[in-house]
Amino acid sequence: VRMSDLKNNLLKIFGKNSNIIEENPANIVYERFSSGSLLLDKNLKEGFVKGTAVEIAGNSGSGKTTLAIHTVSEHQKKYPDEIVMWIDLEKTFDPVYFQKIGINLEPENFILIRPSQGEDVWTAMIEMYKNYGKGIVVLDSIATLINAKEFEGDVGDAQMAGAARMNSQGWRKILPFMKFGGTTLIAINQFRKNIGGYGLSDVTTGGGAWEYFTRTRIKASVSKGVEELYGKHKYTLLKATFGHKDTIAETTIYYGEGINKNRELLDLCVEYEIIEKKGSWFSYKDSNLAQGADAVTNLFEDNIELVEELTEKLLLKLKPKKEEINENN
Protein backbone atom coordinates (compact mmCIF):
# COMPACT_ATOMS: atom_id res chain seq x y z
CA VAL A 1 0.00 0.00 0.00
CA ARG A 2 1.43 3.35 -1.03
CA MET A 3 1.64 6.12 1.57
CA SER A 4 -0.47 8.44 -0.60
CA ASP A 5 -3.22 5.80 -0.83
CA LEU A 6 -3.24 5.33 2.94
CA LYS A 7 -3.45 9.09 3.53
CA ASN A 8 -6.29 9.46 1.03
CA ASN A 9 -8.21 6.61 2.61
CA LEU A 10 -7.77 8.09 6.09
CA LEU A 11 -8.98 11.48 4.84
CA LYS A 12 -12.07 9.82 3.36
CA ILE A 13 -12.79 8.08 6.65
CA PHE A 14 -12.14 10.97 9.03
CA GLY A 15 -12.61 14.02 6.77
CA LYS A 16 -10.15 16.61 5.45
CA ASN A 17 -10.67 18.90 8.44
CA SER A 18 -10.11 16.22 11.07
CA ASN A 19 -6.41 17.16 11.51
CA ILE A 20 -5.74 13.51 12.25
CA ILE A 21 -2.72 13.43 9.93
CA GLU A 22 0.39 15.46 10.75
CA GLU A 23 1.71 16.39 7.31
CA ASN A 24 5.25 17.46 8.29
CA PRO A 25 6.21 15.86 11.62
CA ALA A 26 9.88 16.80 11.17
CA ASN A 27 8.92 20.49 11.22
CA ILE A 28 7.05 20.42 14.51
CA VAL A 29 8.36 23.05 16.93
CA TYR A 30 7.05 23.23 20.47
CA GLU A 31 5.72 26.68 21.33
CA ARG A 32 6.83 27.89 24.76
CA PHE A 33 6.05 30.69 27.19
CA SER A 34 7.77 31.82 30.37
CA SER A 35 6.97 30.47 33.83
CA GLY A 36 7.72 33.92 35.26
CA SER A 37 11.00 32.68 36.74
CA LEU A 38 14.16 33.02 34.65
CA LEU A 39 15.84 30.33 36.74
CA LEU A 40 13.01 27.86 36.20
CA ASP A 41 12.80 28.76 32.50
CA LYS A 42 16.45 27.77 32.18
CA ASN A 43 15.64 24.28 33.49
CA LEU A 44 12.53 24.09 31.33
CA LYS A 45 14.54 24.95 28.19
CA GLU A 46 12.90 28.39 27.77
CA GLY A 47 9.57 27.81 29.54
CA PHE A 48 6.45 25.68 29.60
CA VAL A 49 5.33 24.02 26.37
CA LYS A 50 2.01 25.53 25.32
CA GLY A 51 -0.82 23.02 25.24
CA THR A 52 0.60 20.61 27.83
CA ALA A 53 -0.36 19.88 31.43
CA VAL A 54 1.77 20.99 34.38
CA GLU A 55 1.45 19.93 38.03
CA ILE A 56 2.90 22.16 40.77
CA ALA A 57 2.89 20.36 44.11
CA GLY A 58 4.06 21.42 47.53
CA ASN A 59 3.14 22.03 51.13
CA SER A 60 1.42 25.14 52.42
CA GLY A 61 3.42 28.33 51.76
CA SER A 62 5.83 26.64 49.36
CA GLY A 63 5.20 29.10 46.51
CA LYS A 64 3.11 26.90 44.23
CA THR A 65 0.23 29.37 43.79
CA THR A 66 2.63 32.28 43.32
CA LEU A 67 4.35 30.38 40.50
CA ALA A 68 0.96 29.69 38.89
CA ILE A 69 0.06 33.41 39.08
CA HIS A 70 3.37 34.40 37.47
CA THR A 71 2.83 31.80 34.76
CA VAL A 72 -0.62 33.18 33.92
CA SER A 73 0.80 36.72 33.86
CA GLU A 74 3.46 35.67 31.34
CA HIS A 75 0.88 33.77 29.28
CA GLN A 76 -1.30 36.89 29.09
CA LYS A 77 1.66 38.99 27.95
CA LYS A 78 2.39 36.61 25.07
CA TYR A 79 -1.22 35.68 24.22
CA PRO A 80 -3.35 38.71 25.22
CA ASP A 81 -6.40 37.55 23.25
CA GLU A 82 -6.63 34.10 24.83
CA ILE A 83 -8.85 33.11 27.75
CA VAL A 84 -7.68 32.51 31.31
CA MET A 85 -9.85 30.20 33.41
CA TRP A 86 -8.94 30.10 37.11
CA ILE A 87 -10.76 27.37 39.09
CA ASP A 88 -10.66 28.53 42.71
CA LEU A 89 -11.61 25.51 44.81
CA GLU A 90 -9.29 26.63 47.63
CA LYS A 91 -11.17 29.96 47.95
CA THR A 92 -7.86 31.84 48.09
CA PHE A 93 -8.27 34.16 45.09
CA ASP A 94 -6.71 37.55 45.95
CA PRO A 95 -7.35 40.19 43.25
CA VAL A 96 -4.80 42.59 44.74
CA TYR A 97 -1.98 40.01 44.65
CA PHE A 98 -2.97 38.77 41.19
CA GLN A 99 -2.88 42.29 39.74
CA LYS A 100 0.34 43.13 41.60
CA ILE A 101 2.08 40.29 39.79
CA GLY A 102 0.58 41.40 36.49
CA ILE A 103 -2.61 39.47 35.72
CA ASN A 104 -5.31 41.29 33.75
CA LEU A 105 -8.62 40.54 35.52
CA GLU A 106 -10.89 42.22 32.97
CA PRO A 107 -13.95 40.00 32.27
CA GLU A 108 -13.06 39.58 28.58
CA ASN A 109 -9.66 38.14 29.57
CA PHE A 110 -10.20 36.32 32.85
CA ILE A 111 -12.91 33.99 34.16
CA LEU A 112 -13.01 32.89 37.81
CA ILE A 113 -15.14 29.86 38.63
CA ARG A 114 -15.84 28.10 41.94
CA PRO A 115 -17.62 24.78 41.36
CA SER A 116 -18.58 22.67 44.37
CA GLN A 117 -18.15 19.21 42.85
CA GLY A 118 -15.30 17.61 40.99
CA GLU A 119 -17.49 16.52 38.08
CA ASP A 120 -18.38 20.19 37.47
CA VAL A 121 -14.66 21.05 37.39
CA TRP A 122 -14.00 18.47 34.70
CA THR A 123 -17.09 19.59 32.74
CA ALA A 124 -15.81 23.19 32.74
CA MET A 125 -12.31 22.14 31.65
CA ILE A 126 -13.64 19.89 28.89
CA GLU A 127 -15.82 22.76 27.63
CA MET A 128 -12.76 25.04 27.55
CA TYR A 129 -10.64 22.51 25.66
CA LYS A 130 -13.36 21.29 23.29
CA ASN A 131 -14.91 24.57 22.18
CA TYR A 132 -12.25 27.26 22.72
CA GLY A 133 -9.00 25.47 21.98
CA LYS A 134 -6.50 28.10 23.12
CA GLY A 135 -5.87 29.59 26.54
CA ILE A 136 -4.75 28.56 30.00
CA VAL A 137 -6.58 26.83 32.86
CA VAL A 138 -5.41 26.87 36.46
CA LEU A 139 -6.89 24.31 38.86
CA ASP A 140 -6.41 25.32 42.49
CA SER A 141 -6.32 22.65 43.70
CA ILE A 142 -6.39 18.91 42.99
CA ALA A 143 -6.57 18.21 46.72
CA THR A 144 -10.05 19.77 46.96
CA LEU A 145 -11.55 17.85 44.02
CA ILE A 146 -14.33 15.66 45.44
CA ASN A 147 -16.87 13.66 43.47
CA ALA A 148 -20.63 14.06 43.84
CA LYS A 149 -21.03 10.90 45.94
CA GLU A 150 -18.56 12.17 48.54
CA PHE A 151 -20.01 15.69 48.39
CA GLU A 152 -23.55 14.49 49.05
CA GLY A 153 -22.63 11.82 51.60
CA ASP A 154 -22.12 12.16 55.33
CA VAL A 155 -18.82 13.03 56.96
CA GLY A 156 -17.05 9.78 57.80
CA ASP A 157 -18.58 7.72 54.98
CA ALA A 158 -16.12 5.41 53.27
CA GLN A 159 -15.30 6.78 49.81
CA MET A 160 -12.38 4.66 48.67
CA ALA A 161 -10.62 6.02 45.57
CA GLY A 162 -13.67 7.95 44.37
CA ALA A 163 -11.69 11.07 43.45
CA ALA A 164 -8.97 9.00 41.75
CA ARG A 165 -11.54 7.25 39.53
CA MET A 166 -13.20 10.56 38.67
CA ASN A 167 -9.86 12.15 37.76
CA SER A 168 -8.83 9.19 35.62
CA GLN A 169 -12.12 9.37 33.70
CA GLY A 170 -11.80 13.15 33.38
CA TRP A 171 -8.34 12.83 31.88
CA ARG A 172 -9.53 10.29 29.30
CA LYS A 173 -12.29 12.72 28.27
CA ILE A 174 -10.05 15.78 28.03
CA LEU A 175 -7.04 14.16 26.37
CA PRO A 176 -8.51 14.00 22.82
CA PHE A 177 -8.87 17.81 22.84
CA MET A 178 -5.39 18.59 24.15
CA LYS A 179 -2.87 19.63 21.52
CA PHE A 180 0.48 21.40 21.31
CA GLY A 181 -0.06 25.14 20.93
CA GLY A 182 -3.54 24.86 22.44
CA THR A 183 -4.81 25.26 26.00
CA THR A 184 -2.31 24.78 28.83
CA LEU A 185 -3.36 23.27 32.17
CA ILE A 186 -1.62 24.30 35.41
CA ALA A 187 -2.78 22.07 38.28
CA ILE A 188 -1.82 22.88 41.87
CA ASN A 189 -1.50 19.96 44.27
CA GLN A 190 -0.43 19.12 47.82
CA PHE A 191 1.72 16.44 49.38
CA ARG A 192 0.43 13.88 51.87
CA LYS A 193 2.39 11.45 54.02
CA ASN A 194 2.56 7.97 52.51
CA ILE A 195 1.02 5.92 55.32
CA GLY A 196 1.70 2.63 53.53
CA GLY A 197 5.40 2.78 54.34
CA TYR A 198 6.54 1.81 50.84
CA GLY A 199 8.08 4.05 48.19
CA LEU A 200 8.32 7.82 48.64
CA SER A 201 7.55 9.31 52.05
CA ASP A 202 5.48 12.09 50.43
CA VAL A 203 2.86 11.51 47.73
CA THR A 204 0.51 13.84 45.87
CA THR A 205 -3.29 13.69 46.10
CA GLY A 206 -5.85 12.88 43.41
CA GLY A 207 -4.64 9.51 42.19
CA GLY A 208 -1.97 8.40 39.72
CA ALA A 209 -3.59 9.98 36.64
CA TRP A 210 -2.05 13.37 37.39
CA GLU A 211 1.44 11.93 37.56
CA TYR A 212 0.92 9.98 34.35
CA PHE A 213 -0.77 12.58 32.12
CA THR A 214 1.09 15.74 33.14
CA ARG A 215 4.22 16.44 31.09
CA THR A 216 5.88 18.63 33.72
CA ARG A 217 5.75 18.03 37.48
CA ILE A 218 7.28 20.57 39.85
CA LYS A 219 7.90 20.18 43.56
CA ALA A 220 7.74 23.51 45.38
CA SER A 221 9.43 23.93 48.76
CA VAL A 222 10.47 26.79 51.03
CA SER A 223 13.38 27.40 53.38
CA LYS A 224 13.88 30.20 55.87
CA GLY A 225 14.08 33.73 54.58
CA VAL A 226 13.33 36.92 56.48
CA GLU A 227 10.08 36.81 58.45
CA GLU A 228 7.28 38.89 56.91
CA LEU A 229 9.61 40.04 54.10
CA TYR A 230 10.64 37.17 51.81
CA GLY A 231 11.21 33.44 51.64
CA LYS A 232 13.76 31.29 49.82
CA HIS A 233 11.96 28.85 47.52
CA LYS A 234 12.99 25.86 45.45
CA TYR A 235 11.29 24.49 42.34
CA THR A 236 12.45 20.95 41.54
CA LEU A 237 11.54 19.30 38.23
CA LEU A 238 10.30 15.84 39.20
CA LYS A 239 9.15 15.16 35.65
CA ALA A 240 10.29 17.16 32.63
CA THR A 241 9.33 15.69 29.28
CA PHE A 242 10.47 18.92 27.63
CA GLY A 243 13.08 20.07 30.14
CA HIS A 244 15.93 19.00 32.42
CA LYS A 245 14.60 16.50 34.97
CA ASP A 246 15.81 16.66 38.60
CA THR A 247 17.13 20.22 38.24
CA ILE A 248 16.40 22.81 40.93
CA ALA A 249 15.65 26.51 40.59
CA GLU A 250 16.28 28.42 43.83
CA THR A 251 14.62 31.82 43.92
CA THR A 252 13.30 34.49 46.31
CA ILE A 253 9.63 35.34 46.74
CA TYR A 254 8.81 38.65 48.40
CA TYR A 255 5.54 38.51 50.31
CA GLY A 256 2.84 40.48 48.56
CA GLU A 257 5.03 41.04 45.50
CA GLY A 258 6.02 37.66 44.07
CA ILE A 259 9.23 36.31 42.53
CA ASN A 260 12.22 38.68 42.61
CA LYS A 261 13.02 38.60 38.89
CA ASN A 262 15.79 41.19 39.18
CA ARG A 263 17.72 39.00 41.60
CA GLU A 264 17.28 36.05 39.24
CA LEU A 265 18.51 38.21 36.38
CA LEU A 266 21.62 39.20 38.33
CA ASP A 267 22.44 35.63 39.37
CA LEU A 268 22.13 34.31 35.83
CA CYS A 269 24.04 37.20 34.27
CA VAL A 270 26.93 36.46 36.64
CA GLU A 271 26.71 32.73 35.87
CA TYR A 272 26.86 33.37 32.11
CA GLU A 273 29.58 36.04 32.48
CA ILE A 274 27.43 38.89 31.17
CA ILE A 275 28.03 40.70 34.46
CA GLU A 276 31.41 40.38 36.17
CA LYS A 277 31.66 39.88 39.92
CA LYS A 278 34.85 40.73 41.80
CA GLY A 279 34.52 40.39 45.53
CA SER A 280 31.33 42.22 46.44
CA TRP A 281 31.46 44.49 43.37
CA PHE A 282 29.46 43.90 40.18
CA SER A 283 30.42 45.44 36.84
CA TYR A 284 29.02 45.53 33.31
CA LYS A 285 30.89 46.65 30.19
CA ASP A 286 33.93 47.54 32.32
CA SER A 287 31.84 49.91 34.50
CA ASN A 288 30.94 49.26 38.12
CA LEU A 289 27.23 48.80 38.75
CA ALA A 290 27.14 48.65 42.56
CA GLN A 291 28.57 46.90 45.59
CA GLY A 292 26.49 44.00 46.87
CA ALA A 293 23.68 42.02 45.23
CA ASP A 294 20.93 43.98 46.97
CA ALA A 295 22.32 47.25 45.66
CA VAL A 296 22.44 45.91 42.09
CA THR A 297 18.87 44.63 42.21
CA ASN A 298 17.77 48.03 43.54
CA LEU A 299 19.63 49.61 40.61
CA PHE A 300 17.68 47.40 38.22
CA GLU A 301 14.42 48.70 39.69
CA ASP A 302 15.24 52.20 38.44
CA ASN A 303 16.83 51.26 35.11
CA ILE A 304 14.36 49.47 32.83
CA GLU A 305 16.56 49.92 29.74
CA LEU A 306 19.46 48.14 31.45
CA VAL A 307 17.19 45.30 32.55
CA GLU A 308 15.87 44.88 29.01
CA GLU A 309 19.39 44.88 27.57
CA LEU A 310 20.65 42.30 30.05
CA THR A 311 17.54 40.15 29.62
CA GLU A 312 17.97 40.12 25.84
CA LYS A 313 21.59 39.00 26.16
CA LEU A 314 20.70 36.39 28.76
CA LEU A 315 17.88 34.84 26.71
CA LEU A 316 20.31 34.33 23.84
CA LYS A 317 22.62 32.47 26.23
CA LEU A 318 19.74 30.37 27.57
CA LYS A 319 18.40 29.43 24.14
CA PRO A 320 18.64 25.64 23.77
CA LYS A 321 21.24 24.28 21.42
CA LYS A 322 20.13 22.55 18.23
CA GLU A 323 20.85 19.10 19.64
CA GLU A 324 18.63 19.82 22.66
CA ILE A 325 15.75 20.84 20.39
CA ASN A 326 16.17 17.70 18.31
CA GLU A 327 16.22 15.64 21.51
CA ASN A 328 12.69 16.85 22.32
CA ASN A 329 11.35 16.56 18.81
N, C-alpha and C positions, 0 to 999 in steps of 0.2 A: 504494500500500500504506500503510495507516494504521500509525502508530507502535505502537499497542497490539497490532495483528495481528502485527507483526514481533517484538515482545517475547514474545508468547505462543508464537509458533513457535520462537523461540530457546530458551525455557524447556522446550518439549516435546522439543527436540533434545538439550539439554545437561542438563536436570533443574533443578528449583527450587532445589536446594542447591548448584548449581555456582558461584554467585557471579560468573558471567561478565558479568552486567549490573550496572553501577553506577547505582543508581536516582536518586541526587541528586548528580551531579558538581559542581554549584555549591557544595555544602556540604562538600566535602572539605577538611579541615584537616590539615596535616602535623604529626604528633606529633614532638616534639623532646626531646632530653635533653642535658645538659651534657657538654662534652669534658673538663671538669676544669680548664680554663683560661678565666677570665673574658674575657681579651683575645681568645682565639680564638673564644669564643662570640659575641663582638660581631661578628666578621667572618662568622661562620656564621649570623647572624640568630637567635641564641638557642641554638645547639647543632646537633648532628647530627640529621638526620631519621631517625627510627626505621624500620627495615626497608630501608634503603639500604646500599650498599657504599662503603666508604671505604678509600683507599690512603694510607698514610703512608710516604714514601720519604726516604731520607737516607743519609749515610755513617756509618761507625762512630762512636758517641758523640754523635750529633746530637740525641738525645732522642726518637727515634721510639717506642721501646718504653715509655719513661716516659709518653708521651702516651697510648699504648694502655692502660697500667695505670690511669691516672687516668680514662680514658673508661669502663673496665669498672667502676671503683669508683662513678662517678656513675650508671651504668646500674643497678647493684645497689641503690643508694639509692632510685631511683625505681621500680624493678621488682624488689622483693626475692624474688618467687616465681618469677622466670624463670631459665632455665638459662644458665650461662656455660660455653662450650667454648673452652679455650685449647689451640691446636695448637702444641706446642713442638718444631719441627724444628731450631731453633738450639741446643737444649739449654742455654738460659740462664735457665730458670725459677728464681727466687729467692723462696722463700716469705716470708722476712723482709721483703724490700723490698715485695712485693705487699701484705702485711698492714700494713706501715707506711703505705702510701698509702691503705689502707682497703678492700682486697678481702677479702670473706668466702670463705675456702677450705674451708668445711664441705662434705662430700661431696654433700649434697642441693642445694647451690647452685653448685658449681664442679666441672667435669670437666677433667682434664689428660690429653691424649693425645699420643703420640709415634710416629706411623706412620713407616715407613721408606721408603715409596714414594708418589709423588704421586697415583697412582690411589686409594690408600687414604685420602688426605686428602680428595679429592673425594667419595668414597663416604661418609665420615663427615659432611661438610658437607651433602650431599644428604639424608642420613638426618635430620639436625637440622632442615633446612628443611621436608622433606616431612611428617614425622610429629610434630614438636613445635611448629613455627609461630612461637613467640615466644621471644626470647632474644638472646644476642650471641655471635658467634664471632670469635676472634682467631687469625689465621694468622701465625705467626712462624717462617719468613718465606717469601715468594714465591721468593726467591733459592735456597732449598734444596729446592724442589720438583723432583724428578727422576722421570721415568717408569720403568716396570719394565724396559724394554729397556736404558736407560742404567745402571740399578741393577745389573742382572745381567751386563752386559758388562764388558769389560776396560778398565782405565784407558788412555786414548788412542784408544779407538774413536771413529770419527766418528758423531756423533749430532745431525745438523743439524735444528734446530727441533723436536726431539721434545717438549720441555717446552711450547713455545708451542702446538703442536697439541693436547696434552693439556689445557692450560688453556682453550683455545678450546672444546673439546668439553665440558669441565666446566662452563663458564659457560652453554652452551646447555642443559645438563641441569638446572642449578640455577635458572635464570631463571624458569621457569614457577611456581616455589614461592615466589619473592620477592614481598613485598607491603608496602605502607606500613603501619606499625604492627606489622610482624612481626619477624623475626630480622634483626639488623644484622650486617654483616660488616666487621671491621677487618683489613685486610691490610697487613702490614709488608713493605717492599721496600727494595732497595739500588740505588744508582746505579753504572753502569759507564761507562767511557770509550767514546765512539762512535768506533770505529776506522775507520769508513767515510769520515769526513771531511766528511759532509754533514749539515745540520740542526744540532740541539743537540749540544753537546760532551759532555753527560752524558745517558744514557738509563737507564731502569729495566729490570730483568730480567723474564723470564717471558712475553714476547710482548706484542702490542698489545691483547689482549683485556682486560687489566686497565685500561688507559687508556680503553678504549671503554666498558666496562660499569660501572665505578665512577662514582658521582655526585659524589664529593668526592675530590680528590687534593691531598695536602699534602706540600710539600717541607720537611723538617726540616734545620736547619743549626745550627752552633755557632760562636761566636766566643770569644775569651779571656775568662775570668772570673778567679777566684782559685783557684790550684792546690789540689786536694784539698778545696776548700770548695764552690764553685759554678761554674756556667758560664752564659754568656749565650746563649740559644737563640732561633732564629727559626722560625716556622711560616708558610710562604707558601702561599696557596691557588692552586694551579696550575689546578684545575678546581673550580667551585663552582656546581653546578646550583641549589642552594638557599641560596647565600650570595653574598658579595662577592668575585668572582674577582680575583686579583692583589694582594690585601691581605696585609699581614704583621703577625703578632702577635709581638712581642719580649718574652720573659719570662726568668725566672731559675729554674734548676733546681739545688737544693741536693743534693749527692751523698749518697745514702742516705736522702733525705727526699722528693724530688720537687719539683714546681712550687711556687714561693713564692706562694701565692694571696693572702696578705695584702699583698704588695708590688703585685700586680696590682690588688687592691681599692683601694689608695691611689692608684695612678696614674690609674685610671679615675674615681675620685671627684673628683680634682683636675680632670681633663679635663672632667667634666660639672658642675663647680662645686658639688658637694655638700660638698667640703672646700675651704677657701680656703688658698692658699699665698702667703705674703708673705716674700720672701727665703728663709731656711732654715726658717722657722716654718710649722707647719700648724695650722689652727684649724677647729673645727666648732661650729656654733650660737653663734658669737661667743666661744667659749672655746678657748684654746690647747690643742692636743693634746700636741705635743712639738716639739723642734727637730731637724731632720734626718729623712730618710726612714727610715733604719734604726731610729731611736728610735720612730717612729710604728708601724712594723711590729712592733716588740717590744711596744709598748703593745697592739696588736691581739691578740697572743698571750694576754694576760692579761685580755682584756675581750670575752668571747664575745657578750654582749648588744649591745655597740657594733658589733661585726662584723656581727651579724645585722641590726641596724637600718640600717647603711650598705648592706649587700648588698640589702636589700629596696628601698631607694630607688634604688640603681643599676640593678637589674633592670627597674624601671619606666621608667627613662631609656633602657635598651637595647632595650626592647620594640619590634619593628618597627612602623612606621607602616602604616596600612591599605593604602596604595598599594603598599608593599613586599610585603605578604601577597598581594595580588591579582596582583602581578607573578609570583609563584611558582605561584599556582594557575591 
